[in-house]
Amino acid sequence: MKRQLELRREETQALHTKCDALESKLAELQAAVQYQNVKGEAEPARSSSSMQVTEGAHDEASNTTLEDVLRWAEEIK
């Protein structure tokens, strides 16, 4: 019984860690989009391909895809 409780705590901690990573990635993506919007208003004839985020883009550090982040964002609305 104690071992099960310990396992659940470990699983919960892992979920919190992943959630924190997703929140961080979402904040980065929102900042990038906001930066693009501001930059786009200042320089409408110029677009930055380096700031574009594509569907299925992959974050190697946390194995989180853009699709995961968008799905998560929709869930918390």
Biopython code that builds the backbone (N, CA, C, O; Angstrom):
import numpy as np
from Bio.PDB.StructureBuilder import StructureBuilder

atoms = [
    (1, "MET", "N", (0.828, -1.191, 0.000)),
    (1, "MET", "CA", (0.000, 0.000, 0.000)),
    (1, "MET", "C", (0.873, 1.257, 0.000)),
    (1, "MET", "O", (0.618, 2.201, -0.748)),
    (2, "LYS", "N", (1.908, 1.257, 0.850)),
    (2, "LYS", "CA", (2.805, 2.414, 0.892)),
    (2, "LYS", "C", (3.534, 2.570, -0.437)),
    (2, "LYS", "O", (3.764, 3.688, -0.898)),
    (3, "ARG", "N", (3.894, 1.455, -1.046)),
    (3, "ARG", "CA", (4.588, 1.507, -2.335)),
    (3, "ARG", "C", (3.685, 2.102, -3.413)),
    (3, "ARG", "O", (4.152, 2.867, -4.257)),
    (4, "GLN", "N", (2.394, 1.760, -3.393)),
    (4, "GLN", "CA", (1.451, 2.316, -4.352)),
    (4, "GLN", "C", (1.328, 3.823, -4.171)),
    (4, "GLN", "O", (1.285, 4.570, -5.148)),
    (5, "LEU", "N", (1.272, 4.261, -2.934)),
    (5, "LEU", "CA", (1.198, 5.685, -2.648)),
    (5, "LEU", "C", (2.446, 6.401, -3.163)),
    (5, "LEU", "O", (2.370, 7.484, -3.743)),
    (6, "GLU", "N", (3.586, 5.771, -2.935)),
    (6, "GLU", "CA", (4.845, 6.342, -3.413)),
    (6, "GLU", "C", (4.864, 6.431, -4.947)),
    (6, "GLU", "O", (5.307, 7.432, -5.511)),
    (7, "LEU", "N", (4.384, 5.385, -5.605)),
    (7, "LEU", "CA", (4.314, 5.395, -7.065)),
    (7, "LEU", "C", (3.395, 6.504, -7.570)),
    (7, "LEU", "O", (3.720, 7.190, -8.540)),
    (8, "ARG", "N", (2.257, 6.679, -6.920)),
    (8, "ARG", "CA", (1.311, 7.731, -7.332)),
    (8, "ARG", "C", (1.931, 9.106, -7.161)),
    (8, "ARG", "O", (1.728, 9.994, -7.990)),
    (9, "ARG", "N", (2.689, 9.281, -6.082)),
    (9, "ARG", "CA", (3.367, 10.567, -5.868)),
    (9, "ARG", "C", (4.395, 10.821, -6.962)),
    (9, "ARG", "O", (4.514, 11.941, -7.460)),
    (10, "GLU", "N", (5.133, 9.788, -7.335)),
    (10, "GLU", "CA", (6.114, 9.921, -8.399)),
    (10, "GLU", "C", (5.432, 10.247, -9.729)),
    (10, "GLU", "O", (5.902, 11.099, -10.482)),
    (11, "GLU", "N", (4.331, 9.569, -10.008)),
    (11, "GLU", "CA", (3.583, 9.834, -11.237)),
    (11, "GLU", "C", (3.041, 11.257, -11.244)),
    (11, "GLU", "O", (3.087, 11.945, -12.264)),
    (12, "THR", "N", (2.529, 11.690, -10.098)),
    (12, "THR", "CA", (2.006, 13.050, -9.986)),
    (12, "THR", "C", (3.112, 14.071, -10.218)),
    (12, "THR", "O", (2.907, 15.066, -10.913)),
    (13, "GLN", "N", (4.271, 13.828, -9.642)),
    (13, "GLN", "CA", (5.406, 14.730, -9.834)),
    (13, "GLN", "C", (5.812, 14.786, -11.306)),
    (13, "GLN", "O", (6.115, 15.856, -11.833)),
    (14, "ALA", "N", (5.816, 13.628, -11.963)),
    (14, "ALA", "CA", (6.160, 13.589, -13.386)),
    (14, "ALA", "C", (5.150, 14.380, -14.204)),
    (14, "ALA", "O", (5.527, 15.089, -15.137)),
    (15, "LEU", "N", (3.870, 14.265, -13.862)),
    (15, "LEU", "CA", (2.837, 15.033, -14.569)),
    (15, "LEU", "C", (3.009, 16.535, -14.345)),
    (15, "LEU", "O", (2.853, 17.331, -15.270)),
    (16, "HIS", "N", (3.329, 16.908, -13.120)),
    (16, "HIS", "CA", (3.552, 18.327, -12.828)),
    (16, "HIS", "C", (4.752, 18.860, -13.608)),
    (16, "HIS", "O", (4.727, 19.984, -14.109)),
    (17, "THR", "N", (5.789, 18.052, -13.706)),
    (17, "THR", "CA", (6.975, 18.454, -14.453)),
    (17, "THR", "C", (6.649, 18.648, -15.927)),
    (17, "THR", "O", (7.076, 19.627, -16.539)),
    (18, "LYS", "N", (5.897, 17.723, -16.493)),
    (18, "LYS", "CA", (5.513, 17.842, -17.900)),
    (18, "LYS", "C", (4.593, 19.042, -18.100)),
    (18, "LYS", "O", (4.712, 19.763, -19.091)),
    (19, "CYS", "N", (3.687, 19.251, -17.170)),
    (19, "CYS", "CA", (2.782, 20.399, -17.252)),
    (19, "CYS", "C", (3.580, 21.707, -17.220)),
    (19, "CYS", "O", (3.300, 22.629, -17.985)),
    (20, "ASP", "N", (4.565, 21.780, -16.339)),
    (20, "ASP", "CA", (5.411, 22.970, -16.265)),
    (20, "ASP", "C", (6.147, 23.198, -17.584)),
    (20, "ASP", "O", (6.259, 24.331, -18.051)),
    (21, "ALA", "N", (6.645, 22.121, -18.175)),
    (21, "ALA", "CA", (7.342, 22.229, -19.453)),
    (21, "ALA", "C", (6.394, 22.708, -20.553)),
    (21, "ALA", "O", (6.763, 23.539, -21.383)),
    (22, "LEU", "N", (5.169, 22.177, -20.552)),
    (22, "LEU", "CA", (4.184, 22.602, -21.538)),
    (22, "LEU", "C", (3.795, 24.069, -21.354)),
    (22, "LEU", "O", (3.648, 24.803, -22.330)),
    (23, "GLU", "N", (3.633, 24.486, -20.118)),
    (23, "GLU", "CA", (3.315, 25.887, -19.851)),
    (23, "GLU", "C", (4.436, 26.799, -20.333)),
    (23, "GLU", "O", (4.186, 27.857, -20.911)),
    (24, "SER", "N", (5.652, 26.384, -20.094)),
    (24, "SER", "CA", (6.811, 27.158, -20.531)),
    (24, "SER", "C", (6.851, 27.251, -22.056)),
    (24, "SER", "O", (7.070, 28.327, -22.613)),
    (25, "LYS", "N", (6.641, 26.125, -22.720)),
    (25, "LYS", "CA", (6.644, 26.098, -24.183)),
    (25, "LYS", "C", (5.505, 26.942, -24.737)),
    (25, "LYS", "O", (5.689, 27.656, -25.723)),
    (26, "LEU", "N", (4.342, 26.872, -24.122)),
    (26, "LEU", "CA", (3.209, 27.677, -24.558)),
    (26, "LEU", "C", (3.534, 29.158, -24.428)),
    (26, "LEU", "O", (3.228, 29.942, -25.327)),
    (27, "ALA", "N", (4.147, 29.544, -23.324)),
    (27, "ALA", "CA", (4.527, 30.943, -23.132)),
    (27, "ALA", "C", (5.525, 31.383, -24.199)),
    (27, "ALA", "O", (5.432, 32.497, -24.716)),
    (28, "GLU", "N", (6.478, 30.516, -24.531)),
    (28, "GLU", "CA", (7.444, 30.831, -25.588)),
    (28, "GLU", "C", (6.747, 31.011, -26.934)),
    (28, "GLU", "O", (7.048, 31.944, -27.678)),
    (29, "LEU", "N", (5.816, 30.111, -27.239)),
    (29, "LEU", "CA", (5.095, 30.200, -28.508)),
    (29, "LEU", "C", (4.239, 31.459, -28.566)),
    (29, "LEU", "O", (4.179, 32.126, -29.599)),
    (30, "GLN", "N", (3.580, 31.783, -27.460)),
    (30, "GLN", "CA", (2.771, 32.995, -27.429)),
    (30, "GLN", "C", (3.633, 34.230, -27.609)),
    (30, "GLN", "O", (3.246, 35.161, -28.315)),
    (31, "ALA", "N", (4.804, 34.246, -26.975)),
    (31, "ALA", "CA", (5.719, 35.372, -27.119)),
    (31, "ALA", "C", (6.205, 35.484, -28.561)),
    (31, "ALA", "O", (6.320, 36.588, -29.094)),
    (32, "ALA", "N", (6.487, 34.350, -29.192)),
    (32, "ALA", "CA", (6.939, 34.364, -30.583)),
    (32, "ALA", "C", (5.853, 34.897, -31.503)),
    (32, "ALA", "O", (6.129, 35.681, -32.411)),
    (33, "VAL", "N", (4.620, 34.472, -31.267)),
    (33, "VAL", "CA", (3.505, 34.949, -32.085)),
    (33, "VAL", "C", (3.296, 36.449, -31.860)),
    (33, "VAL", "O", (3.092, 37.204, -32.810)),
    (34, "GLN", "N", (3.348, 36.862, -30.618)),
    (34, "GLN", "CA", (3.180, 38.277, -30.317)),
    (34, "GLN", "C", (4.302, 39.088, -30.965)),
    (34, "GLN", "O", (4.056, 40.160, -31.519)),
    (35, "TYR", "N", (5.521, 38.580, -30.896)),
    (35, "TYR", "CA", (6.659, 39.256, -31.522)),
    (35, "TYR", "C", (6.444, 39.361, -33.024)),
    (35, "TYR", "O", (6.711, 40.406, -33.617)),
    (36, "GLN", "N", (5.964, 38.290, -33.644)),
    (36, "GLN", "CA", (5.692, 38.316, -35.083)),
    (36, "GLN", "C", (4.634, 39.357, -35.408)),
    (36, "GLN", "O", (4.764, 40.100, -36.381)),
    (37, "ASN", "N", (3.582, 39.409, -34.590)),
    (37, "ASN", "CA", (2.508, 40.369, -34.841)),
    (37, "ASN", "C", (3.020, 41.791, -34.726)),
    (37, "ASN", "O", (2.704, 42.630, -35.569)),
    (38, "VAL", "N", (3.803, 42.077, -33.703)),
    (38, "VAL", "CA", (4.350, 43.422, -33.524)),
    (38, "VAL", "C", (5.314, 43.747, -34.652)),
    (38, "VAL", "O", (5.276, 44.840, -35.218)),
    (39, "LYS", "N", (6.175, 42.799, -34.974)),
    (39, "LYS", "CA", (7.143, 43.005, -36.045)),
    (39, "LYS", "C", (6.421, 43.146, -37.380)),
    (39, "LYS", "O", (6.812, 43.961, -38.217)),
    (40, "GLY", "N", (5.377, 42.363, -37.580)),
    (40, "GLY", "CA", (4.602, 42.430, -38.817)),
    (40, "GLY", "C", (3.923, 43.767, -39.000)),
    (40, "GLY", "O", (3.815, 44.253, -40.126)),
    (41, "GLU", "N", (3.461, 44.377, -37.914)),
    (41, "GLU", "CA", (2.828, 45.688, -37.996)),
    (41, "GLU", "C", (3.862, 46.764, -38.297)),
    (41, "GLU", "O", (3.575, 47.726, -39.009)),
    (42, "ALA", "N", (5.073, 46.601, -37.751)),
    (42, "ALA", "CA", (6.121, 47.588, -37.970)),
    (42, "ALA", "C", (6.717, 47.459, -39.367)),
    (42, "ALA", "O", (7.058, 48.466, -39.988)),
    (43, "GLU", "N", (6.845, 46.237, -39.866)),
    (43, "GLU", "CA", (7.439, 45.988, -41.170)),
    (43, "GLU", "C", (6.545, 45.044, -41.968)),
    (43, "GLU", "O", (6.855, 43.856, -42.067)),
    (44, "PRO", "N", (5.441, 45.536, -42.541)),
    (44, "PRO", "CA", (4.480, 44.652, -43.201)),
    (44, "PRO", "C", (5.021, 43.936, -44.439)),
    (44, "PRO", "O", (4.520, 42.865, -44.782)),
    (45, "ALA", "N", (6.022, 44.488, -45.116)),
    (45, "ALA", "CA", (6.510, 43.864, -46.341)),
    (45, "ALA", "C", (7.486, 42.731, -46.063)),
    (45, "ALA", "O", (7.858, 42.004, -46.984)),
    (46, "ARG", "N", (7.905, 42.567, -44.822)),
    (46, "ARG", "CA", (8.927, 41.593, -44.470)),
    (46, "ARG", "C", (8.362, 40.512, -43.559)),
    (46, "ARG", "O", (7.642, 40.820, -42.609)),
    (47, "SER", "N", (8.675, 39.255, -43.833)),
    (47, "SER", "CA", (8.249, 38.177, -42.941)),
    (47, "SER", "C", (9.469, 37.376, -42.530)),
    (47, "SER", "O", (10.413, 37.213, -43.302)),
    (48, "SER", "N", (9.435, 36.885, -41.317)),
    (48, "SER", "CA", (10.577, 36.144, -40.789)),
    (48, "SER", "C", (10.268, 34.660, -40.779)),
    (48, "SER", "O", (9.421, 34.208, -40.008)),
    (49, "SER", "N", (10.938, 33.903, -41.619)),
    (49, "SER", "CA", (10.693, 32.465, -41.653)),
    (49, "SER", "C", (11.321, 31.771, -40.454)),
    (49, "SER", "O", (10.912, 30.665, -40.103)),
    (50, "SER", "N", (12.306, 32.397, -39.820)),
    (50, "SER", "CA", (12.940, 31.759, -38.671)),
    (50, "SER", "C", (12.027, 31.739, -37.456)),
    (50, "SER", "O", (12.233, 30.918, -36.561)),
    (51, "MET", "N", (11.033, 32.604, -37.390)),
    (51, "MET", "CA", (10.123, 32.653, -36.261)),
    (51, "MET", "C", (8.872, 31.809, -36.483)),
    (51, "MET", "O", (8.057, 31.663, -35.572)),
    (52, "GLN", "N", (8.711, 31.252, -37.679)),
    (52, "GLN", "CA", (7.506, 30.491, -37.965)),
    (52, "GLN", "C", (7.533, 29.160, -37.234)),
    (52, "GLN", "O", (8.574, 28.512, -37.128)),
    (53, "VAL", "N", (6.367, 28.764, -36.732)),
    (53, "VAL", "CA", (6.215, 27.480, -36.065)),
    (53, "VAL", "C", (5.322, 26.632, -36.945)),
    (53, "VAL", "O", (4.220, 27.052, -37.297)),
    (54, "THR", "N", (5.781, 25.449, -37.303)),
    (54, "THR", "CA", (5.005, 24.600, -38.199)),
    (54, "THR", "C", (4.275, 23.526, -37.419)),
    (54, "THR", "O", (4.679, 23.159, -36.316)),
    (55, "GLU", "N", (3.211, 23.031, -37.994)),
    (55, "GLU", "CA", (2.443, 21.940, -37.391)),
    (55, "GLU", "C", (3.354, 20.739, -37.233)),
    (55, "GLU", "O", (4.035, 20.339, -38.178)),
    (56, "GLY", "N", (3.367, 20.162, -36.032)),
    (56, "GLY", "CA", (4.204, 19.006, -35.781)),
    (56, "GLY", "C", (5.642, 19.366, -35.437)),
    (56, "GLY", "O", (6.499, 18.487, -35.351)),
    (57, "ALA", "N", (5.914, 20.665, -35.238)),
    (57, "ALA", "CA", (7.269, 21.064, -34.845)),
    (57, "ALA", "C", (7.633, 20.336, -33.562)),
    (57, "ALA", "O", (6.766, 20.082, -32.726)),
    (58, "HIS", "N", (8.883, 20.003, -33.401)),
    (58, "HIS", "CA", (9.280, 19.106, -32.327)),
    (58, "HIS", "C", (10.258, 19.786, -31.380)),
    (58, "HIS", "O", (11.275, 20.325, -31.816)),
    (59, "ASP", "N", (9.959, 19.762, -30.107)),
    (59, "ASP", "CA", (10.855, 20.264, -29.075)),
    (59, "ASP", "C", (11.631, 19.071, -28.538)),
    (59, "ASP", "O", (11.086, 18.268, -27.781)),
    (60, "GLU", "N", (12.887, 18.949, -28.919)),
    (60, "GLU", "CA", (13.662, 17.762, -28.572)),
    (60, "GLU", "C", (13.900, 17.630, -27.070)),
    (60, "GLU", "O", (14.014, 16.513, -26.565)),
    (61, "ALA", "N", (13.976, 18.747, -26.347)),
    (61, "ALA", "CA", (14.284, 18.689, -24.924)),
    (61, "ALA", "C", (13.197, 17.976, -24.134)),
    (61, "ALA", "O", (13.502, 17.229, -23.204)),
    (62, "SER", "N", (11.942, 18.192, -24.484)),
    (62, "SER", "CA", (10.868, 17.587, -23.704)),
    (62, "SER", "C", (9.982, 16.648, -24.526)),
    (62, "SER", "O", (8.975, 16.149, -24.023)),
    (63, "ASN", "N", (10.349, 16.408, -25.779)),
    (63, "ASN", "CA", (9.564, 15.550, -26.666)),
    (63, "ASN", "C", (8.118, 16.027, -26.764)),
    (63, "ASN", "O", (7.189, 15.221, -26.818)),
    (64, "THR", "N", (7.943, 17.340, -26.787)),
    (64, "THR", "CA", (6.629, 17.942, -26.871)),
    (64, "THR", "C", (6.447, 18.543, -28.254)),
    (64, "THR", "O", (7.285, 19.319, -28.714)),
    (65, "THR", "N", (5.354, 18.186, -28.915)),
    (65, "THR", "CA", (5.102, 18.752, -30.232)),
    (65, "THR", "C", (4.178, 19.950, -30.094)),
    (65, "THR", "O", (3.506, 20.123, -29.077)),
    (66, "LEU", "N", (4.158, 20.760, -31.120)),
    (66, "LEU", "CA", (3.259, 21.904, -31.154)),
    (66, "LEU", "C", (1.815, 21.416, -31.020)),
    (66, "LEU", "O", (0.992, 22.057, -30.365)),
    (67, "GLU", "N", (1.523, 20.295, -31.635)),
    (67, "GLU", "CA", (0.178, 19.722, -31.544)),
    (67, "GLU", "C", (-0.197, 19.423, -30.094)),
    (67, "GLU", "O", (-1.334, 19.664, -29.688)),
    (68, "ASP", "N", (0.756, 18.896, -29.304)),
    (68, "ASP", "CA", (0.517, 18.634, -27.881)),
    (68, "ASP", "C", (0.187, 19.922, -27.143)),
    (68, "ASP", "O", (-0.744, 19.969, -26.339)),
    (69, "VAL", "N", (0.954, 20.962, -27.423)),
    (69, "VAL", "CA", (0.752, 22.242, -26.749)),
    (69, "VAL", "C", (-0.605, 22.829, -27.118)),
    (69, "VAL", "O", (-1.326, 23.320, -26.249)),
    (70, "LEU", "N", (-0.955, 22.783, -28.396)),
    (70, "LEU", "CA", (-2.245, 23.330, -28.830)),
    (70, "LEU", "C", (-3.409, 22.546, -28.239)),
    (70, "LEU", "O", (-4.415, 23.128, -27.832)),
    (71, "ARG", "N", (-3.267, 21.218, -28.193)),
    (71, "ARG", "CA", (-4.318, 20.381, -27.595)),
    (71, "ARG", "C", (-4.477, 20.730, -26.122)),
    (71, "ARG", "O", (-5.593, 20.869, -25.620)),
    (72, "TRP", "N", (-3.340, 20.872, -25.432)),
    (72, "TRP", "CA", (-3.361, 21.235, -24.009)),
    (72, "TRP", "C", (-4.003, 22.612, -23.821)),
    (72, "TRP", "O", (-4.804, 22.800, -22.907)),
    (73, "ALA", "N", (-3.663, 23.554, -24.663)),
    (73, "ALA", "CA", (-4.225, 24.901, -24.551)),
    (73, "ALA", "C", (-5.744, 24.868, -24.710)),
    (73, "ALA", "O", (-6.461, 25.582, -24.009)),
    (74, "GLU", "N", (-6.228, 24.038, -25.631)),
    (74, "GLU", "CA", (-7.669, 23.916, -25.821)),
    (74, "GLU", "C", (-8.347, 23.287, -24.603)),
    (74, "GLU", "O", (-9.477, 23.640, -24.264)),
    (75, "GLU", "N", (-7.655, 22.358, -23.951)),
    (75, "GLU", "CA", (-8.225, 21.687, -22.781)),
    (75, "GLU", "C", (-8.378, 22.628, -21.596)),
    (75, "GLU", "O", (-9.320, 22.484, -20.816)),
    (76, "ILE", "N", (-7.475, 23.586, -21.445)),
    (76, "ILE", "CA", (-7.531, 24.457, -20.275)),
    (76, "ILE", "C", (-8.414, 25.668, -20.484)),
    (76, "ILE", "O", (-8.627, 26.434, -19.544)),
    (77, "LYS", "N", (-8.934, 25.869, -21.687)),
    (77, "LYS", "CA", (-9.816, 27.016, -21.944)),
    (77, "LYS", "C", (-11.070, 26.963, -21.129)),
    (77, "LYS", "O", (-11.911, 27.855, -21.232)),
]
sb = StructureBuilder()
sb.init_structure("model")
sb.init_model(0)
sb.init_chain("A")
sb.init_seg("    ")
for serial, (resi, resn, name, xyz) in enumerate(atoms, 1):
    if name == "N":
        sb.init_residue(resn, " ", resi, " ")
    sb.init_atom(name, np.array(xyz, "f"), 0.0, 1.0, " ", f" {name:<3s}", serial, name[0])
structure = sb.get_structure()
